[in-house]
């Protein structure tokens, strides 16, 4: 499953540089699939829809850091545990119960983001 950042976030920013997929953004910042990945051209999202990888998307959150679920692999294929959760001083990087994914799915997502 993807990781999410709860409202308890203190906006310290420790998590952002730790993400190998560049899936973490500061609140209010637009995001793109191409940010920090090798994706270009058309990208198929988890819901099956296609988007331009360089297209900017509205922030998921305005007040706290947030994680783009379609880019989060829980660090599978990179690290033994999600690095955002490992460095978070207030333990607000937690599994998203609405996005349960097994290891094979997370590895496939990693493969799509890092060609």
URWOHU-V929468 format. One record per backbone hydrogen bond with DSSP energy under -1.0 kcal/mol. CO is the residue of the C=O (numbers start at 1). NH is the residue of the N-H. Records with the same first field share a line. If there is no record, write none. Layout:
# URWOHU-V929468
CO: NH / NH
This chain:
# URWOHU-V929468
2: 96
4: 94
6: 9
15: 18
16: 19
23: 68
25: 66
26: 29
31: 57
32: 35
34: 37
41: 53
43: 51
45: 48
49: 45
51: 43
52: 55
53: 34
57: 31
61: 28
66: 25
68: 71 / 72
73: 76
75: 78 / 79
82: 86
83: 87
84: 88
92: 6
94: 4
96: 99
99: 2
102: 106
103: 107
104: 108
105: 109
106: 110
107: 111
108: 112
109: 113
110: 114
113: 38
